[in-house]
Amino acid sequence: LGMQFGLWVEPESVNRASHLFKAHPEWVLGGATEQQPLGRHQYLLNLGLAQVRAHLFEQLDGLLRSAPISFLKWDMNRDVTHAGGADGRAGVRAHVMGVYQLIDSLRAAHPNLEIESCASGGARADLGMVSRCERIWVSDSNDPLVRQRSQRGYFQFLPPEMMGVHVGDTQSHATQRASSMALRTLNALFGHFGVEADLTQMSAEDKSFLRAAIAVYKAERDWLHQGAITCIDHPDPALSAVMALAQNRQRALVSVVALDVARDAIAAALRLPDLPGTAIYRVSLHPLWQPKSFYAKQVSTFHLGEPIELAAQILRSTGISLPPLLCGQGILIQLDALTIDAM
């Protein structure tokens, strides 16, 4: 099917019941004392020690040579409660530098290996890891409303192509909240789109929508991942808006999601920054992500699917009117340049 095989590993942790811990309790960061609590039945290994790095390299190198493994999800969920080395001195910096050295050694031995960094969600997203990994896992919560907030923070520092984001099951395991397939796919559109759901339990309607959303993602991702991402502050904090603008400024996509009950019956217009000069854009709602219900509120023909043409300066200063959105609904606004300033 053209798919590659990957594994989830957590090499920095050691289980108290393991042979490794029984053979080398002195390898534990902070010391294996009664005062240090277990986390997930684990201690942390001290990768500041050369012998620990050598052992982990031997294990991981052997694993990667045992099968055609293309991808490692490198997780680190154990809280650092005891941050000292065996000598009682601070040891976390040496540990993190040791993590870098271990990854560098693995990449030198396996140059085609891809690594996703993860630590209790996005905690292991420092620039040292970013320079060594292809992907960052932002959060273990696939709830798209939680993710919208997390991803806005991510976009302040890191590029969209590295943002791991999955379409999960209808009900989030983390929050127990149910969300539509439309919202789950819209949430994943601007990142490194994946699927983390039981397809055997998915309805035919959801499968059809997911297939269509993946097709949109594949058609747009080349420019999306090279474009500029702007998190837009709307006057109503219930609305989360993110704009992706192509490098050539010919196309833009704007995601708008209602995180909560709207403050006003008619939302304030959404101003779109960064659009060039005096360009003219054809603005439309994407047919896959449109508002579902307007109740009895007054709406424009644009909200009903009719494209309009607007100048960039109008979009920047006055903005585009938004349809009423219920909590958990989202829309995708498309902008295609009809005329554009010289670059």
N, C-alpha and C positions, 0 to 999 in steps of 0.2 A: 504493500500500500504506500510505499515511499516514506514510511515512518522510521524514526530512529529510536534507539533504546536508551533510557536514562534511569538513574537510581538516586534515591534519597539517602544521604549519609550525614552523620553527625560525629565527625572524627575527634572533636575537641572534648567530648564527654566520655566518662568511664563509669560503668555500672559497678556498684559496690560488690555485687555477687560475681563479678567476672574474674577469669583467670588472670587478666592483666593487672587488676587492682591487687589481687592477692600476691602477685609476684613483685609488684613495684608500687607500694603505697606511697613511696617517697616522690612519685611523679605527680602527685595531686597538687594543684595550685592552692596555696594557703595551708597545705598540710591536712592529712586525713585525721583530724582530731574529732573528739566527741562534740566540741563546740561548733563545728561546721555542719550545718544541716544538709541533708540530701535534697536535691531538686530533681524531680522526675526519676528518683532512685539513683541519681548520678552525682559525681563530683566532676570538676573540670580538670583535665590534664594540663600540665604546665608546658606549653609549647615554647617557653623561653629556654628550655633545656634541650640541648642538641640531641641527647639520646632519645627523648620523646619524639622529636621531629623525625629522627632516623627510623624509629619503629613505625610511626604512622605512614611515612613514605613507603616503607616496605609493604605494609598492609594494603594501602590504596593502590600502589603500583601493581601489586599482584592481582587485585580485584579488576583493575582496568585491562590487564593483559588476559584475564580469564574469559572475557566475553567482549563482543563488539559494543562497548558502552560509549556513547557519544556525549553524554550529558550527566553532570552531577549537580544535584541540589544540595548545597553545602549549608547545613543548618547548624544553629547554635542557640538552643533554647534555655540552657542552664544559666540562671542568674549568677552573676559574679558577687558572691557574698563575702568571700575571703580572698582578698586580692594580693596577698603577699606570696613571696617565694619561700622555699624551705629555709632560707637564712633569715626570714622575718622581715625582709625589706620588700618595698613595693614591687610587684611583679607583673602588673597588667600590661605595661608598655612592652616589656620583653616578650610577653605571651603573644600580643598582637603582631609584633614584628616577626615572631616565629611562625604565626599563621601565614603571613605574607611569604616568608621563605619557603614554607612547605608547598603553598600553591605554586610558587615560581618553579620549584623543582618538579612538581607534577606536570606543569605545562611544558617545561623543557623536554620531559620524557614523552609527553603525549600532546603534541602541538595542536591537534585538531579537537581536543577536549573543550567542551563548553561547560561553564560553571554558573550556577545561579546562587547568589548570596542571599542568605536568609538568617534572621535571628529574632525570634519573637516578633515576626513581621519585619518591619524595615529597620530594625536597630543596627544591623551590620551593613550600613549603606555609606560608610565613610569613603573618602576619595581613594584611599589605598586599596580598598576592595573593588571600587568601581574600575580602577585601572587594570584589575586582574580578572574581572568577571564580565559575562555577557548580559546578565540579567539581575535585577533586584526584585525580591519578593517583598511587596509593600506591607501586606497584612495577611494573617491567617483568616480574617473575616472576608467572606465573599458577599456579604450583604452590601448591595450596591449603594445604599444610602450612607452607610459607614464609610465605604470605599471612596465616595465622592469627596469627603472631607480629607481623608488620608492622601488621596491623589493630588489634591490641590497643594498640599504641603510638599509632596514629592516634586511637583513640577517647578517649584521655586529653585531647585538645585540640579535636577538630573533630567536627562533626555527621555522622550517618550518611548523610544525603541528598547530601552532597558527596563521599562516598568512592567513587571510581571503582573498580569491581571486576568482572572479567569471568570468564565460564565459558570456559576455554580448551580446547584439544585434550586428548585423553587423556594424551599425553606432553608434559610441560612443555618448552618450548624452552630454558628457563633452567637446569633441573636434570636434564632427561632422565628424570625420575621419572614413572611412570604413576599415575593416580588415577581413581577411579570417578566416574561422572556424579553419583552421590548426594553425594559429598564436594565436588565442584566447585560444584554448585548451592547446597549448604548454606553454603559459604564466601561465596557472593555474596549471600545472602538479606538481610543487614542493611544493605547498602550501596546504591549506585546501580548496579543490576544491568545487566550487558551481556553480549554473546556475542562471543567472539573465537576462533572455531573454524571449521574447514572442514566445513560442513554436508553437502557432497557425499560426504565420507568417513565420516560418522557412521553408526553402526548404527541400525537401526529402533528397537531397544530404547532406545538413548540419546536418540534424537529424541523418543520418547514420554515419557521421563522428563523431558527438558528442557522439553517443552511443559507438562507437569503442574507443574513447579517454577515456571515463569514465571507460570502461572495463580495459584499460591499467592502469589507475590511481588506480583502486581498486586492481589490481594485484601487483602493485609496492609500494603502500603507506606504508605498514608496515615497510619495511626497509628504504624507503625514509625519513619517519618522525623520524627515529632513527639514520639516517646517519649523516655524516659531509657535510656541505654545504660550498663550496668555490666559491667566485666570482672571476673570472679570468680576469686579465687585458690583453686585446689583443692589439698589436701595433696599430691597426686601431680602434679609438674610436667609429666608426660606428657599431662595432660588440660587442654585449653584450653576455658574456659567463658565465654560472653558472654550476658547477659540484656538483653532489650529490654522495657521496661514502659510500657504506654500511659499517657497523661496522666491519664485518668480511673481508672487502676489496675484496670480491668475485665479486661484481657487482658495476658498476658506470653508471650514466647517465649524459650526458653533453648537455645542451641546448645552442644553438648558434642562436642569432637573429640579423638581420640587422636592426638597428635603423634608419639608414640614407643611403645615397648613399655611396658605398664603396670608400675608398681613392685610392685603387690600383685594377687593373684588376684581378690580382691573389693575394689573401689574404695571408698574412704571416701564417706560421704554428701556431697552437694553442698548447701551452705547458700545460700539465696537471700535476699540483703539487700534492703532498701528496700520490701518488701511491706508494705501498710498494716495497722496495728493488729491487730484481731481478725477480719479478713476470712477467709472460707472459700473455698477454690479447688478446682475440679475439675481434676485434674492428669492428663495423658495424654501418650503418645508420639504424635507426628504420624505418620500412616500412611505418608507418603512417605519419612521418614528414621527408620528403625528399625534396631536391631542385627541383624546377619545370622547370627551364629553364637555359641552359648553353650558349645560343647563339652559337657563333663559338669558344668559348674559349676551350683550351686544358684541359681535365679533366682526372682523373685517374679512373681505374676500381672500386676503393673504392667509389668514388663519384657516380658511377652508380649502387651501391648496393652490390658489392662483398666484403665480409668480409676479413680482413687481420689480421695477428698475429704480435704483436709488444711487445717488452720488456718494462717494466715499466720505465727503465732508459732512453730509447729512447723517450717515451711519455713525460717524465719529461724534458729532455734536448733539444731534437730536435722538438718534438711535432707531431701533426697529421695535414695533409694538409686539408684545407677547400675548399669546392666547392664555386664557385661564387654565391653570394646571392643578390637578389634585395632587395631594401628597403621594409621592412614588411614581408620578408620571414624568416623562421627559420628551423633549423634541430635539430634532437635529435640523439646524438651519444651514442651507447651502448658499454660498456666494460664488458666482462665476463672473469674471471680468468681461465686460463688453468693450470697454476702452480702458487703457491704463497708461499712466505716465511712463516716460522713458526711464529705464533703470539708471 
